[in-house]
Amino acid sequence: MRKSTSVIHQTEKKARRVGHDPVTAIRLSPDMIERIETWGATQSPPLGRSEAIRELLERGLQAPKPKAKKA
């Protein structure tokens, strides 16, 4: 049998950078995921899960702070 003289070139696979922000993982219950996705779908334009989570976090962070409870 003859030896193969062809060379197989492997291309380096590099991760595509979609954004410059780091990825942060959080655990959400199936019910919470469903509620987030339902909320996102009702927005105009509809939002995907990640976009909906970011929007809800922004809204929560911009909400007025609750008054402190008296002891």
DRENPA-3360 file (N, C-alpha, C; in nm, 2 decimals, always signed):
BEGIN
1 = MRKSTSVI = +0.08/-0.12/+0.00/+0.00/+0.00/+0.00/+0.09/+0.12/+0.00 ~ +0.05/+0.22/-0.08/+0.13/+0.34/-0.09/+0.10/+0.44/+0.02 ~ +0.20/+0.51/+0.07/+0.17/+0.61/+0.17/+0.11/+0.73/+0.11 ~ +0.02/+0.79/+0.19/-0.05/+0.91/+0.14/+0.05/+1.03/+0.15 ~ +0.05/+1.11/+0.05/+0.14/+1.23/+0.05/+0.06/+1.36/+0.07 ~ -0.07/+1.34/+0.08/-0.14/+1.47/+0.11/-0.13/+1.51/+0.25 ~ -0.14/+1.64/+0.27/-0.13/+1.69/+0.41/-0.27/+1.75/+0.44 ~ -0.32/+1.72/+0.56/-0.45/+1.77/+0.61/-0.42/+1.89/+0.69;
9 = HQTEKKAR = -0.47/+2.00/+0.65/-0.45/+2.13/+0.72/-0.57/+2.15/+0.81 ~ -0.54/+2.17/+0.94/-0.65/+2.19/+1.03/-0.66/+2.34/+1.05 ~ -0.78/+2.39/+1.04/-0.80/+2.54/+1.07/-0.82/+2.56/+1.22 ~ -0.77/+2.66/+1.27/-0.79/+2.70/+1.41/-0.94/+2.75/+1.42 ~ -1.01/+2.70/+1.52/-1.14/+2.75/+1.55/-1.13/+2.85/+1.66 ~ -1.17/+2.97/+1.62/-1.17/+3.08/+1.72/-1.32/+3.11/+1.76 ~ -1.34/+3.14/+1.88/-1.47/+3.18/+1.93/-1.50/+3.31/+1.87 ~ -1.62/+3.32/+1.81/-1.67/+3.45/+1.76/-1.70/+3.54/+1.87;
17 = RVGHDPVT = -1.66/+3.67/+1.87/-1.70/+3.76/+1.97/-1.82/+3.84/+1.92 ~ -1.93/+3.81/+1.99/-2.05/+3.88/+1.95/-2.05/+4.02/+2.02 ~ -2.02/+4.03/+2.15/-2.01/+4.15/+2.22/-1.88/+4.16/+2.30 ~ -1.86/+4.26/+2.37/-1.74/+4.27/+2.45/-1.77/+4.25/+2.60 ~ -1.89/+4.23/+2.63/-1.93/+4.21/+2.77/-1.91/+4.06/+2.81 ~ -1.86/+4.03/+2.93/-1.84/+3.89/+2.97/-1.98/+3.82/+2.99 ~ -1.98/+3.69/+2.97/-2.10/+3.61/+2.99/-2.11/+3.59/+3.14 ~ -2.24/+3.60/+3.19/-2.27/+3.57/+3.33/-2.38/+3.47/+3.33;
25 = AIRLSPDM = -2.36/+3.36/+3.40/-2.46/+3.26/+3.41/-2.54/+3.27/+3.54 ~ -2.67/+3.26/+3.53/-2.76/+3.26/+3.65/-2.85/+3.14/+3.64 ~ -2.89/+3.09/+3.75/-2.99/+2.98/+3.75/-3.13/+3.04/+3.77 ~ -3.22/+2.99/+3.68/-3.36/+3.03/+3.68/-3.44/+2.91/+3.68 ~ -3.55/+2.91/+3.75/-3.65/+2.80/+3.75/-3.72/+2.80/+3.61 ~ -3.77/+2.68/+3.57/-3.84/+2.68/+3.45/-3.96/+2.78/+3.44 ~ -4.03/+2.80/+3.56/-4.14/+2.89/+3.57/-4.09/+3.03/+3.54 ~ -3.98/+3.07/+3.60/-3.92/+3.20/+3.58/-3.88/+3.23/+3.43;
33 = IERIETWG = -3.82/+3.13/+3.37/-3.78/+3.13/+3.23/-3.91/+3.15/+3.14 ~ -4.01/+3.08/+3.17/-4.13/+3.09/+3.10/-4.19/+3.23/+3.11 ~ -4.19/+3.28/+3.24/-4.25/+3.42/+3.26/-4.17/+3.53/+3.19 ~ -4.03/+3.51/+3.18/-3.95/+3.61/+3.12/-3.97/+3.60/+2.97 ~ -3.98/+3.48/+2.91/-4.00/+3.46/+2.77/-4.14/+3.52/+2.73 ~ -4.24/+3.49/+2.81/-4.38/+3.54/+2.78/-4.38/+3.70/+2.78 ~ -4.31/+3.75/+2.88/-4.30/+3.90/+2.89/-4.23/+3.96/+2.77 ~ -4.12/+3.89/+2.73/-4.04/+3.94/+2.62/-4.12/+3.93/+2.49;
41 = ATQSPPLG = -4.20/+3.83/+2.47/-4.28/+3.81/+2.35/-4.39/+3.92/+2.34 ~ -4.43/+3.98/+2.45/-4.53/+4.08/+2.44/-4.48/+4.22/+2.42 ~ -4.35/+4.24/+2.41/-4.29/+4.37/+2.39/-4.29/+4.40/+2.24 ~ -4.27/+4.53/+2.21/-4.27/+4.57/+2.07/-4.13/+4.64/+2.05 ~ -4.05/+4.58/+1.97/-4.05/+4.45/+1.90/-4.03/+4.34/+2.01 ~ -4.07/+4.22/+1.97/-4.05/+4.11/+2.07/-3.90/+4.09/+2.10 ~ -3.88/+4.05/+2.23/-3.74/+4.04/+2.28/-3.72/+3.89/+2.30 ~ -3.59/+3.85/+2.27/-3.55/+3.71/+2.30/-3.52/+3.70/+2.45;
49 = RSEAIREL = -3.49/+3.59/+2.50/-3.47/+3.57/+2.65/-3.36/+3.66/+2.70 ~ -3.24/+3.66/+2.64/-3.13/+3.74/+2.69/-3.17/+3.89/+2.69 ~ -3.23/+3.94/+2.58/-3.27/+4.08/+2.57/-3.37/+4.11/+2.68 ~ -3.47/+4.02/+2.70/-3.57/+4.04/+2.80/-3.51/+4.05/+2.94 ~ -3.42/+3.96/+2.97/-3.35/+3.96/+3.10/-3.28/+4.10/+3.12 ~ -3.20/+4.14/+3.02/-3.13/+4.27/+3.03/-3.23/+4.38/+3.05 ~ -3.34/+4.38/+2.98/-3.44/+4.49/+2.99/-3.50/+4.49/+3.13 ~ -3.54/+4.38/+3.18/-3.60/+4.37/+3.31/-3.50/+4.41/+3.42;
57 = LERGLQAP = -3.38/+4.38/+3.41/-3.28/+4.42/+3.51/-3.26/+4.57/+3.50 ~ -3.25/+4.63/+3.38/-3.24/+4.77/+3.37/-3.36/+4.84/+3.44 ~ -3.48/+4.80/+3.41/-3.60/+4.86/+3.47/-3.59/+4.85/+3.62 ~ -3.55/+4.73/+3.67/-3.54/+4.71/+3.81/-3.44/+4.80/+3.88 ~ -3.33/+4.82/+3.81/-3.22/+4.91/+3.87/-3.26/+5.06/+3.86 ~ -3.35/+5.09/+3.77/-3.39/+5.23/+3.76/-3.51/+5.26/+3.84 ~ -3.58/+5.16/+3.90/-3.70/+5.18/+3.98/-3.66/+5.26/+4.10 ~ -3.76/+5.34/+4.15/-3.73/+5.41/+4.28/-3.70/+5.32/+4.39;
65 = KPKAKKA = -3.61/+5.36/+4.48/-3.58/+5.28/+4.59/-3.70/+5.28/+4.69 ~ -3.73/+5.16/+4.75/-3.84/+5.16/+4.85/-3.80/+5.23/+4.98 ~ -3.89/+5.29/+5.04/-3.87/+5.36/+5.17/-3.83/+5.26/+5.27 ~ -3.73/+5.30/+5.36/-3.68/+5.21/+5.46/-3.80/+5.19/+5.57 ~ -3.81/+5.07/+5.62/-3.91/+5.04/+5.72/-3.86/+5.09/+5.85 ~ -3.96/+5.14/+5.93/-3.92/+5.19/+6.06/-3.92/+5.07/+6.16 ~ -3.82/+5.07/+6.25/-3.80/+4.96/+6.34/-3.90/+4.97/+6.46;
% end
